[in-house]
Amino acid sequence: MEVFNVISNMPIFISYSSEDSVFVDKLCANLVVRKAHVWIDRWEMKPGDSLISSIQTALEKSGAIIVILSPSYSSSPWCNKELNAGLVRELEIAGNIIIPVLIADCQRPVFLREKKYADFRKEFDKPFAELMEALGKHVNIKQDEIDAPEYKIDWSVDVAKELDQTIQLRYYIFQHASDRPFSIFSIIYASLNQAASKRFQDLSNNGFEWFTLN
């Protein structure tokens, strides 16, 4: 059986205190602009939805969990419950999917102290770039859309590495038009040989992954 190191299409769950909403809105807006799929309660939940059920489902389906650490987060019993649920999720999949974001000095949770923080206490751009790099290991942020007068194409791509270190690209393409009674969903697999895989890796390591995927 082949084992893949797959970058998933799962959403990024944002765990935060409502007192930090100004920062969270700025962070999420920047993530969305870069085509990241963000799950934040104020955006996703509708009147009448169960808070506990919705958050539990979102955590179970998340590819990464961003924890916004601040004094208000540390003192919130509800935020601590979300964090504990996130730690359970991380243990279940045996992967480091929790990414701490520090926005103010605070008491840091014991189980996060060994993790590297994205430190937003003094600036935004540099830690945001570091956060995007970390997210790229867990979720698919390579998405785009093509608009034409008669149709629209939404697409994304996953990168997987096989046991022999060759690369497989999987393109997900969704084509739809307002004047058609149907839509077309396609998956295209591109398996690279050893030479192409090495070139792909070299380009990615030097910041040109966008060139290899488009």
Contacts in CASP RR format, 6 or more apart in sequence:
PFRMAT RR
TARGET T0000
AUTHOR 0000-0000-0000
METHOD contacts of the structure
MODEL  1
MEVFNVISNMPIFISYSSEDSVFVDKLCANLVVRKAHVWIDRWEMKPGDS
LISSIQTALEKSGAIIVILSPSYSSSPWCNKELNAGLVRELEIAGNIIIP
VLIADCQRPVFLREKKYADFRKEFDKPFAELMEALGKHVNIKQDEIDAPE
YKIDWSVDVAKELDQTIQLRYYIFQHASDRPFSIFSIIYASLNQAASKRF
QDLSNNGFEWFTLN
2 162 0 8 1.000
2 163 0 8 1.000
3 162 0 8 1.000
3 163 0 8 1.000
4 160 0 8 1.000
4 161 0 8 1.000
4 162 0 8 1.000
4 168 0 8 1.000
5 160 0 8 1.000
5 161 0 8 1.000
6 158 0 8 1.000
6 159 0 8 1.000
6 160 0 8 1.000
7 136 0 8 1.000
7 137 0 8 1.000
7 138 0 8 1.000
7 139 0 8 1.000
7 140 0 8 1.000
7 142 0 8 1.000
7 158 0 8 1.000
7 159 0 8 1.000
7 160 0 8 1.000
8 63 0 8 1.000
8 138 0 8 1.000
8 139 0 8 1.000
8 140 0 8 1.000
8 158 0 8 1.000
9 37 0 8 1.000
9 139 0 8 1.000
9 140 0 8 1.000
9 156 0 8 1.000
9 158 0 8 1.000
9 172 0 8 1.000
10 37 0 8 1.000
10 61 0 8 1.000
10 62 0 8 1.000
10 63 0 8 1.000
10 64 0 8 1.000
10 139 0 8 1.000
11 37 0 8 1.000
11 38 0 8 1.000
11 39 0 8 1.000
11 58 0 8 1.000
11 61 0 8 1.000
11 62 0 8 1.000
11 63 0 8 1.000
11 139 0 8 1.000
12 31 0 8 1.000
12 36 0 8 1.000
12 37 0 8 1.000
12 38 0 8 1.000
12 39 0 8 1.000
12 62 0 8 1.000
12 63 0 8 1.000
12 64 0 8 1.000
12 65 0 8 1.000
12 66 0 8 1.000
12 135 0 8 1.000
12 139 0 8 1.000
13 39 0 8 1.000
13 58 0 8 1.000
13 59 0 8 1.000
13 62 0 8 1.000
13 63 0 8 1.000
13 64 0 8 1.000
13 65 0 8 1.000
13 66 0 8 1.000
14 24 0 8 1.000
14 27 0 8 1.000
14 28 0 8 1.000
14 38 0 8 1.000
14 39 0 8 1.000
14 40 0 8 1.000
14 66 0 8 1.000
14 68 0 8 1.000
15 65 0 8 1.000
15 66 0 8 1.000
15 67 0 8 1.000
15 68 0 8 1.000
15 73 0 8 1.000
15 79 0 8 1.000
15 82 0 8 1.000
15 83 0 8 1.000
15 86 0 8 1.000
16 24 0 8 1.000
16 40 0 8 1.000
16 67 0 8 1.000
16 68 0 8 1.000
16 73 0 8 1.000
16 79 0 8 1.000
17 68 0 8 1.000
17 70 0 8 1.000
17 72 0 8 1.000
17 73 0 8 1.000
17 76 0 8 1.000
17 79 0 8 1.000
19 70 0 8 1.000
19 72 0 8 1.000
20 68 0 8 1.000
20 70 0 8 1.000
20 72 0 8 1.000
20 73 0 8 1.000
20 103 0 8 1.000
21 42 0 8 1.000
23 68 0 8 1.000
23 103 0 8 1.000
23 120 0 8 1.000
24 40 0 8 1.000
24 68 0 8 1.000
26 124 0 8 1.000
27 66 0 8 1.000
27 68 0 8 1.000
27 101 0 8 1.000
27 128 0 8 1.000
28 38 0 8 1.000
28 40 0 8 1.000
28 43 0 8 1.000
30 128 0 8 1.000
31 38 0 8 1.000
32 38 0 8 1.000
34 132 0 8 1.000
34 141 0 8 1.000
35 141 0 8 1.000
35 142 0 8 1.000
35 143 0 8 1.000
35 144 0 8 1.000
35 156 0 8 1.000
36 135 0 8 1.000
36 139 0 8 1.000
36 141 0 8 1.000
37 139 0 8 1.000
37 140 0 8 1.000
37 143 0 8 1.000
39 58 0 8 1.000
39 62 0 8 1.000
41 51 0 8 1.000
41 54 0 8 1.000
41 55 0 8 1.000
44 54 0 8 1.000
44 58 0 8 1.000
45 51 0 8 1.000
45 54 0 8 1.000
55 82 0 8 1.000
55 85 0 8 1.000
56 85 0 8 1.000
59 65 0 8 1.000
59 82 0 8 1.000
59 85 0 8 1.000
59 86 0 8 1.000
59 89 0 8 1.000
60 89 0 8 1.000
62 89 0 8 1.000
62 97 0 8 1.000
63 97 0 8 1.000
63 138 0 8 1.000
63 139 0 8 1.000
64 97 0 8 1.000
64 98 0 8 1.000
64 99 0 8 1.000
64 135 0 8 1.000
64 138 0 8 1.000
64 139 0 8 1.000
65 86 0 8 1.000
65 89 0 8 1.000
65 90 0 8 1.000
65 97 0 8 1.000
65 98 0 8 1.000
65 99 0 8 1.000
66 99 0 8 1.000
66 101 0 8 1.000
66 131 0 8 1.000
67 73 0 8 1.000
67 83 0 8 1.000
67 98 0 8 1.000
67 99 0 8 1.000
67 100 0 8 1.000
67 101 0 8 1.000
67 112 0 8 1.000
68 101 0 8 1.000
68 103 0 8 1.000
69 100 0 8 1.000
69 101 0 8 1.000
69 102 0 8 1.000
69 103 0 8 1.000
69 104 0 8 1.000
69 106 0 8 1.000
69 108 0 8 1.000
69 109 0 8 1.000
69 112 0 8 1.000
69 117 0 8 1.000
70 103 0 8 1.000
70 104 0 8 1.000
70 106 0 8 1.000
71 104 0 8 1.000
71 105 0 8 1.000
71 106 0 8 1.000
71 107 0 8 1.000
73 79 0 8 1.000
73 106 0 8 1.000
74 106 0 8 1.000
74 107 0 8 1.000
74 108 0 8 1.000
74 109 0 8 1.000
80 109 0 8 1.000
83 109 0 8 1.000
83 112 0 8 1.000
86 98 0 8 1.000
87 98 0 8 1.000
87 111 0 8 1.000
89 97 0 8 1.000
90 96 0 8 1.000
90 97 0 8 1.000
90 98 0 8 1.000
96 115 0 8 1.000
97 138 0 8 1.000
98 112 0 8 1.000
98 115 0 8 1.000
99 115 0 8 1.000
99 118 0 8 1.000
99 131 0 8 1.000
99 134 0 8 1.000
99 135 0 8 1.000
100 108 0 8 1.000
100 112 0 8 1.000
100 115 0 8 1.000
100 116 0 8 1.000
100 117 0 8 1.000
100 118 0 8 1.000
101 117 0 8 1.000
101 118 0 8 1.000
101 120 0 8 1.000
101 127 0 8 1.000
101 131 0 8 1.000
102 108 0 8 1.000
102 117 0 8 1.000
102 118 0 8 1.000
102 119 0 8 1.000
102 120 0 8 1.000
102 121 0 8 1.000
103 120 0 8 1.000
103 121 0 8 1.000
104 121 0 8 1.000
105 121 0 8 1.000
118 127 0 8 1.000
118 128 0 8 1.000
118 130 0 8 1.000
118 131 0 8 1.000
118 134 0 8 1.000
119 127 0 8 1.000
120 127 0 8 1.000
120 128 0 8 1.000
132 141 0 8 1.000
135 141 0 8 1.000
140 156 0 8 1.000
140 157 0 8 1.000
140 158 0 8 1.000
142 156 0 8 1.000
142 157 0 8 1.000
142 159 0 8 1.000
142 213 0 8 1.000
143 154 0 8 1.000
143 155 0 8 1.000
143 156 0 8 1.000
143 157 0 8 1.000
144 154 0 8 1.000
144 155 0 8 1.000
144 156 0 8 1.000
145 152 0 8 1.000
145 153 0 8 1.000
145 154 0 8 1.000
145 155 0 8 1.000
146 152 0 8 1.000
146 153 0 8 1.000
146 155 0 8 1.000
150 177 0 8 1.000
150 179 0 8 1.000
151 175 0 8 1.000
151 176 0 8 1.000
151 177 0 8 1.000
151 180 0 8 1.000
152 175 0 8 1.000
152 176 0 8 1.000
152 177 0 8 1.000
153 173 0 8 1.000
153 174 0 8 1.000
153 175 0 8 1.000
154 173 0 8 1.000
154 174 0 8 1.000
154 176 0 8 1.000
155 171 0 8 1.000
155 172 0 8 1.000
155 173 0 8 1.000
155 174 0 8 1.000
156 171 0 8 1.000
156 172 0 8 1.000
157 169 0 8 1.000
157 170 0 8 1.000
157 171 0 8 1.000
157 172 0 8 1.000
157 213 0 8 1.000
158 169 0 8 1.000
158 170 0 8 1.000
158 172 0 8 1.000
159 167 0 8 1.000
159 168 0 8 1.000
159 169 0 8 1.000
159 213 0 8 1.000
160 167 0 8 1.000
160 168 0 8 1.000
160 169 0 8 1.000
160 170 0 8 1.000
161 167 0 8 1.000
161 168 0 8 1.000
162 168 0 8 1.000
164 194 0 8 1.000
165 194 0 8 1.000
165 197 0 8 1.000
166 191 0 8 1.000
166 192 0 8 1.000
166 193 0 8 1.000
166 194 0 8 1.000
166 197 0 8 1.000
167 191 0 8 1.000
167 192 0 8 1.000
167 196 0 8 1.000
167 197 0 8 1.000
167 200 0 8 1.000
167 201 0 8 1.000
168 189 0 8 1.000
168 190 0 8 1.000
168 191 0 8 1.000
168 192 0 8 1.000
169 189 0 8 1.000
169 190 0 8 1.000
169 192 0 8 1.000
169 213 0 8 1.000
170 187 0 8 1.000
170 188 0 8 1.000
170 189 0 8 1.000
170 190 0 8 1.000
171 186 0 8 1.000
171 187 0 8 1.000
171 188 0 8 1.000
171 190 0 8 1.000
172 185 0 8 1.000
172 186 0 8 1.000
172 187 0 8 1.000
173 184 0 8 1.000
173 185 0 8 1.000
173 186 0 8 1.000
173 187 0 8 1.000
173 188 0 8 1.000
174 183 0 8 1.000
174 184 0 8 1.000
174 185 0 8 1.000
174 186 0 8 1.000
175 183 0 8 1.000
175 184 0 8 1.000
175 185 0 8 1.000
175 186 0 8 1.000
176 183 0 8 1.000
176 184 0 8 1.000
192 200 0 8 1.000
200 212 0 8 1.000
203 209 0 8 1.000
203 211 0 8 1.000
203 212 0 8 1.000
204 212 0 8 1.000
END
